[in-house]
């Protein structure tokens, strides 16, 4: 709601002479019953005058707080700047508390992840019920490699090796996220935009039957991903939408098991759309 403070001040100033005239009339009034009514009227005018004054003060305070919050968002000092950053992580499923039976049943996994950003800017705001974050980066590249060795497929001894590699790079990336609510009712949303992005992935499965290979590559001038979710008493409904502008892609698949080789390509000059909805409880 927008309040016109100039009109509120004008209304406040108009109440002052009205209050003065009513008080003078009370002093000159000789009728007891009329005097009681006039005093009640004066009391209501004073209450209205006090309410208008408090409203003006409260609105001015609220406006000052909102301006201060807006200034902190656009204040360069509030933004966290990072130069060239490199992060990596190596993970595996080998642990001391796992038994040999667990390794034989579930196999052994090992993988690596790496991420490089030339420059990054980010801002975060948080209070009791609301939080928001804004981030932007230039020159992004990330990739991961995972390998899994299995000795059994169900109860049958059938050694196999599963390999997965993914890589993605973009000229620039930006994102906005917000969250509102508490542990009982909660809503959040994220928008991520990448400019000049390329991506590639490859999968391989090697076993006694042969080898299966699958590879995909793609590029887009602009790629946008929108995520939103709503949680109520432990039930979470989430939706994801993907938008790509001027995108191209290709894929190839080979299976020695079936003796099949396939190749495909796709492209979209205007837009490519997709969405997904998940429900967790």
C-alpha positions as a printed Julia matrix, in Angstrom:
281×3 Matrix{Float64}:
   0.0     0.0     0.0
   1.35    3.45   -0.98
   0.67    6.31    1.41
   0.71    9.94    0.26
   2.57   11.59    3.15
   1.86   15.12    1.86
  -1.91   14.54    2.11
  -1.46   12.97    5.54
   0.44   16.06    6.74
  -2.25   18.31    5.27
  -4.95   16.31    7.08
  -2.97   16.52   10.33
  -2.64   20.3    10.04
  -6.38   20.61    9.35
  -7.21   18.79   12.59
  -5.31   21.32   14.74
  -7.64   24.33   14.21
 -10.68   22.02   14.46
  -9.48   20.82   17.85
  -8.87   24.43   18.95
 -12.35   25.62   17.87
 -14.05   22.69   19.65
 -12.22   23.37   22.9
 -13.16   27.08   22.8
 -16.78   26.11   22.15
 -16.72   23.81   25.19
 -15.6    26.68   27.41
 -18.52   28.83   26.25
 -21.15   26.1    26.31
 -23.7    26.34   29.17
 -25.9    23.33   28.31
 -24.65   20.32   30.37
 -25.83   17.66   27.89
 -24.38   19.49   24.87
 -21.15   20.01   26.79
 -20.79   16.26   27.33
 -21.27   15.59   23.63
 -18.81   18.3    22.65
 -16.16   16.93   25.03
 -16.64   13.45   23.54
 -16.21   14.94   20.09
 -13.02   16.77   21.15
 -11.66   13.5    22.58
 -12.25   11.7    19.27
 -10.57   14.52   17.35
  -7.52   14.28   19.63
  -7.38   10.5    19.13
  -7.62   10.94   15.36
  -4.89   13.57   15.47
  -2.61   11.26   17.48
  -3.35    8.33   15.11
  -2.44   10.39   12.04
   0.79   11.59   13.66
   1.79    8.04   14.66
   0.95    6.73   11.19
   3.15    9.34    9.53
   6.0     8.53   11.88
   5.62    4.75   11.42
   5.48    5.04    7.63
   8.55    7.31    7.58
  10.43    4.76    9.72
   9.38    1.89    7.45
  10.37    3.82    4.34
  13.76    4.61    5.87
  14.37    0.92    6.67
  13.44   -0.19    3.16
  15.73    2.42    1.61
  18.53    1.29    3.91
  18.01   -2.36    2.89
  17.98   -1.4    -0.79
  21.19    0.59   -0.35
  22.92   -2.38    1.29
  22.02   -4.58   -1.69
  23.52   -2.14   -4.18
  26.39   -1.14   -1.91
  29.59   -2.42   -3.47
  31.04   -3.11   -0.01
  28.33   -5.72    0.69
  29.3    -7.84   -2.31
  31.86  -10.59   -1.79
  34.43  -10.63   -4.58
  36.6   -13.57   -5.48
  39.32  -13.73   -8.1
  40.47  -16.87   -9.86
  39.28  -19.84   -7.81
  39.87  -23.54   -8.23
  38.12  -26.24   -6.25
  38.43  -29.98   -6.47
  37.25  -33.0    -4.55
  38.1   -36.7    -4.65
  35.64  -39.17   -3.19
  35.47  -42.94   -2.79
  33.42  -45.58   -1.01
  36.31  -47.22    0.81
  35.8   -46.97    4.57
  37.1   -48.83    7.58
  33.63  -49.59    8.92
  32.51  -51.43    5.75
  32.76  -55.19    5.48
  34.01  -57.31    2.6
  30.42  -58.46    2.0
  29.39  -54.84    1.47
  32.11  -54.35   -1.13
  31.15  -57.59   -2.89
  27.46  -56.63   -2.91
  27.61  -52.89   -3.67
  30.97  -52.62   -5.39
  33.62  -49.92   -5.07
  33.16  -46.33   -6.23
  35.78  -43.64   -6.84
  35.46  -40.24   -8.45
  36.77  -36.7    -8.79
  35.23  -33.25   -9.22
  36.89  -29.98  -10.28
  35.61  -26.42  -10.81
  37.32  -23.26  -12.04
  35.96  -19.67  -12.03
  37.88  -16.68  -13.37
  35.96  -14.14  -11.24
  32.95  -14.31   -8.96
  30.66  -11.87   -7.16
  28.04  -12.83   -4.62
  25.67  -11.21   -2.14
  23.61  -12.78    0.66
  20.82  -11.43    2.84
  19.11  -13.32    5.65
  16.63  -12.64    8.45
  14.22  -14.78   10.49
  11.82  -15.75    7.7
  13.4   -14.52    4.46
  16.74  -15.06    2.78
  18.07  -14.15   -0.65
  21.28  -14.52   -2.6
  22.65  -13.14   -5.85
  25.75  -14.44   -7.61
  27.54  -13.77  -10.87
  30.71  -15.28  -12.32
  32.81  -15.04  -15.46
  34.7   -17.89  -17.11
  33.28  -21.07  -15.59
  34.39  -24.64  -16.16
  33.56  -27.76  -14.18
  33.82  -31.47  -14.67
  33.56  -34.79  -12.89
  34.65  -38.38  -13.4
  33.14  -41.38  -11.62
  34.03  -45.07  -11.78
  32.3   -48.05  -10.18
  33.41  -51.67  -10.08
  30.77  -54.35   -9.47
  31.42  -58.05   -8.98
  27.83  -59.25   -8.77
  24.68  -58.44  -10.69
  21.97  -59.56   -8.27
  23.14  -62.97   -7.02
  25.03  -63.79  -10.2
  28.8   -63.31  -10.4
  29.2   -60.84  -13.26
  32.1   -58.36  -12.95
  31.52  -54.99  -14.61
  33.07  -51.54  -14.81
  30.91  -48.4   -15.03
  32.48  -45.1   -16.12
  30.92  -41.64  -16.25
  32.49  -38.35  -17.31
  30.78  -34.94  -17.54
  32.1   -31.47  -18.37
  30.48  -28.06  -18.74
  31.83  -24.57  -19.44
  30.31  -21.11  -19.95
  31.47  -17.57  -20.63
  29.29  -16.07  -17.88
  26.86  -17.33  -15.28
  24.41  -15.61  -12.93
  21.82  -16.69  -10.44
  19.18  -15.38   -8.03
  17.71  -17.38   -5.17
  15.15  -16.63   -2.47
  13.6   -18.52    0.42
  10.58  -17.67    2.57
   8.99  -19.5     5.5
   9.84  -21.69    8.47
  10.27  -25.42    9.14
   6.52  -26.07    8.69
   5.68  -23.97    5.64
   8.47  -23.14    3.27
   8.86  -21.87   -0.3
  12.0   -21.22   -2.29
  13.01  -20.47   -5.85
  16.15  -20.18   -7.97
  16.9   -18.79  -11.41
  20.23  -19.63  -13.07
  21.32  -18.2   -16.42
  24.4   -19.21  -18.43
  25.69  -17.43  -21.53
  27.78  -19.2   -24.14
  27.68  -22.63  -22.52
  28.92  -25.96  -23.85
  28.54  -29.38  -22.23
  29.56  -32.95  -22.86
  29.03  -36.31  -21.19
  30.14  -39.88  -21.78
  29.13  -43.19  -20.26
  30.72  -46.62  -20.62
  29.84  -50.05  -19.25
  32.31  -52.9   -19.64
  31.41  -56.48  -18.72
  31.78  -60.02  -20.0
  29.15  -59.37  -22.68
  31.15  -56.57  -24.26
  31.15  -52.77  -24.03
  28.38  -50.16  -24.19
  29.23  -46.54  -24.96
  27.09  -43.39  -25.0
  28.22  -39.81  -25.57
  26.39  -36.48  -25.79
  27.54  -32.95  -26.6
  25.57  -29.72  -26.64
  25.87  -25.95  -26.79
  23.54  -23.02  -26.24
  23.85  -19.26  -26.61
  21.69  -18.8   -23.48
  20.62  -21.51  -21.06
  18.17  -20.75  -18.23
  17.05  -23.05  -15.46
  14.23  -22.15  -13.07
  13.59  -24.15   -9.91
  10.83  -23.7    -7.36
   9.53  -25.71   -4.45
   6.87  -25.53   -1.76
   6.96  -27.53    1.47
   4.02  -27.99    3.81
   4.29  -30.24    6.89
   7.05  -32.37    5.4
   5.52  -32.77    1.91
   7.69  -31.09   -0.73
   6.58  -30.31   -4.28
   9.28  -29.05   -6.61
   9.31  -28.03  -10.26
  12.16  -27.39  -12.66
  11.96  -25.57  -15.99
  14.71  -25.32  -18.62
  14.89  -22.78  -21.43
  17.59  -22.72  -24.09
  18.06  -20.17  -26.86
  19.93  -21.06  -30.06
  20.92  -24.54  -28.91
  22.49  -27.48  -30.75
  23.3   -31.0   -29.64
  24.45  -34.39  -30.82
  24.61  -37.9   -29.38
  26.11  -41.25  -30.29
  25.6   -44.7   -28.83
  27.34  -48.01  -29.43
  26.6   -51.42  -27.92
  28.69  -54.47  -28.7
  26.15  -56.54  -26.77
  23.4   -55.8   -29.3
  25.71  -54.88  -32.19
  23.96  -51.53  -32.58
  25.37  -48.09  -33.38
  23.24  -44.94  -33.45
  23.9   -41.25  -34.01
  21.61  -38.24  -33.72
  21.59  -34.46  -33.68
  19.15  -31.73  -32.7
  18.98  -27.97  -32.89
  16.71  -25.09  -31.93
  17.14  -21.58  -33.29
  14.47  -19.91  -31.16
  14.01  -21.9   -27.96
  14.08  -25.31  -26.38
  11.81  -25.92  -23.41
  11.55  -28.64  -20.79
  10.21  -29.16  -17.29
  10.12  -31.69  -14.45
   7.98  -32.0   -11.31
   8.96  -33.97   -8.17
   7.0   -34.78   -5.01
   8.84  -35.93   -1.88
   7.25  -36.94    1.42
